[in-house]
Amino acid sequence: MCVCQDPSTCPAAEGEFEHVCGTDNKTFDSSCQFFATKCALEGTKKGHKLHIDYIGPCKYIEPCMDSELNEFPLRMRDWLKNVLVTLYERDEDNNLLTEKQKLRVKKIYENEKRLQAGEHSLDLLAHDFEKNYNMYIFPVHWQFGQLDQHPVDGYLTHTELSPLRAPLIPMEHCTTRFFEQCDADSDKYIALDEWAKCFGIKDQFD
């Protein structure tokens, strides 16, 4: 039978970079300590609500204004596109992408109109999305597929979102509000159509 690990048996953290902040606004020395604590609360209301909120010690996250929330998808779409292009450039023998995915990303990579990675104004990002809309469809859908793993059911839970949102929150203070907004029907799950709509993607893409 499975037995929860005692949090005190977790290896000592080597630095603040190993700390994580829980949704209870409590700093845990490491992810090991967090999951050991959550395991001990299994079956309780508190345990059900406890997740990793973000990477690093708990700190004050400034409120996300409406205007900032509207800007967030612009940067996220551009970032996802550049993540895929980087994977494509590095993917010689590592099989980071499937052959089908490589063909899709190759079209983006070789497109002369592609906005190169770097710091861009919000106006330029908005203009590029409008002019080169098709370049952003696959990256948004690809990221959903990468996260939808436990189980693969067409919905994202808080736990499945964690690998993306937890490192982002300390850098992008609108992260939490953005993903809360994505859950349009407030059922605690983000469906693919909700995810796509959040990023301004309207086309269905297989």
N, C-alpha and C positions, 0 to 999 in steps of 0.2 A: 504494500500500500504506500501511497505517496505521503510524505510528511513535510510540512513547511519548514524551511530553514530558519534557524534562529538568527535574527538580524545581527546579533552580537558576534556571530561567527563569520560575517562577511569580511573580506580583506580590507585593511585600512585604505582610505582614499589617498592617492599620491598628490592630489592637488584639487583646487576648486573646479577644474575642468571635468572632474568626475562627479561632482555634485548634481543633483536633479531637484527640481521644485515640483512638488505634488499639487494636485488640484485643491488640496486642503491648505495651500499656502505654507506648507512646511518643507524645509530643506532637508533632504536625505543625503548622507555622505556619498552614496553611490547608488546605481540602479539596482545592485544586489540587495542593498538594505531596503530600498523601496519595494521591490517585488517580494521580499521576505515578509515585510510588514503587511503588504496587501494580501498575501497568501493567508496570513493568520486571521485576516478579517473576512475571509471567504464566506459567503452566505449571509453577510450582514449588509444593511443599507449603506453603512459607511464604506465598506469594502467595495460595494458595487459602484459607488460614486468616485472612488479614489483612482486617479490615473496620473501618469507623468504629464505635467503641464508643459514644462520646458526644460531644456538643458541648462544647468548652472544653478547657483544658489538663488533662492527666492529674492526678488527685489521689486521695487515699485515699477509697474508698467504703466506709462502714461495713457490716459484715455484716448481712444481712437475717434477723431472727429469725422463727421459725415463726408466732408470733402476729401479727407485722407483715405477713407474707406473706398471711395470711388476711384482713387488713384492706384490702389493696391493691385487690382487685376492687371493693370498695364505692365507693371514691373514683373509680376509673377509669370505672365504669358511669355514675355521676352526671356526671362530666366529659364523657363522650361524648354523653350526652343533652343537656347544655347547649351543647356545640359545635354540634350539629344545630339546636337552637332558635335560636342566634345566627345561623347561616347562613340560616335561614328568615326571620328578622327583617330581615336585610340583603339578601336575594335578591329585589330588585325587577327589575333589568335585567341582573344579572351572570351569570345562569344557573349559579349555584353548585350548584343541585339540579335534577334532572329533574322534570317535572311529576308523575310518579308518586311521587317522593321527597317532593315538597312536600305532597302529599295525606297521606302517612303522618306527616310531621312536624307538619302542621297539627293533626292529632288530638291529638298530644302537647301542642302549644303552647296549644291551646284548652281542654285538660283542667283543670278547676278544682282537681283534686287534685294537680296537678304541683308538685313540690317546687322552689321557686325557687332560682336559683343563689346560692351563698354558702357560708360555712363552716358545716358541719353536723356534729354528733356522729356517731360511727360507729354508735351505737345507732339514731339517727334514719334514717341511710342504709339500715341493715339492715331497719328497719321499713318504710320506704318501698318498698324492693325487694320485700318480701313482699306488701304491700298493693296496689302498683301495678306488678306484675311486667310486664304487657304494654307499659308505656311504655319498658322497657329492651331489649326484644327487637330492635327495628329499629335503634337506635343501634349495638349491638354488631355486628350483621350488616353494617350500612352501613360501619363502619370497616374490616371485613375486605375488603369490595369495593373500598374506596379504596386499600388497600395492595396488593391482588392485581392487579398491573399488568404485571409483567415476567417471564414472560408471565402472562396471565389463565388460570390452570390449576386454581384451587381450592386452592392451597397457598401458604403464605408462606415465603419464604426469609429468611435473615438480612439480605440486602440490601433486600428489600421491606419488612421491619420497620423498617429504619433511620430513615425519616422520622418514625416515631412514637416509637421507643425512644431514639434518640440525644439529643433535647432533654430527655427525661424523666429519664434516669439521674441527672444532677446534682441534681435536685429530689426524686426518689423512688428511694431506694437499694434498693428491692425490685424494681425494673424488670427487671433481668437475670434474677434468680431466678424471677420470675413467668413470663416468656416461656420460660425453660428448662423450667419445669414444664408449660407449655402443650403442649410437644412430648412428649406422653405416651409415644409409642413410640420416642423418641430417634433419629428418622431424619433430623434436621436440617431437617424441614419441618413447618409447622403447618397441618393441614387445617382446614376450616371447622368440622367437628364438634369437633375438639380446642379450637379457639378459643372456640366457644360454651360448651363445658363449663367452660373456664377462668373464664369470666365468670358461671357459674351459670345459663346459658341452656340449657334443655332442648328447647324447642319448635323445630321446623323452620320457617323463615320464608323465603318466596320474594321 
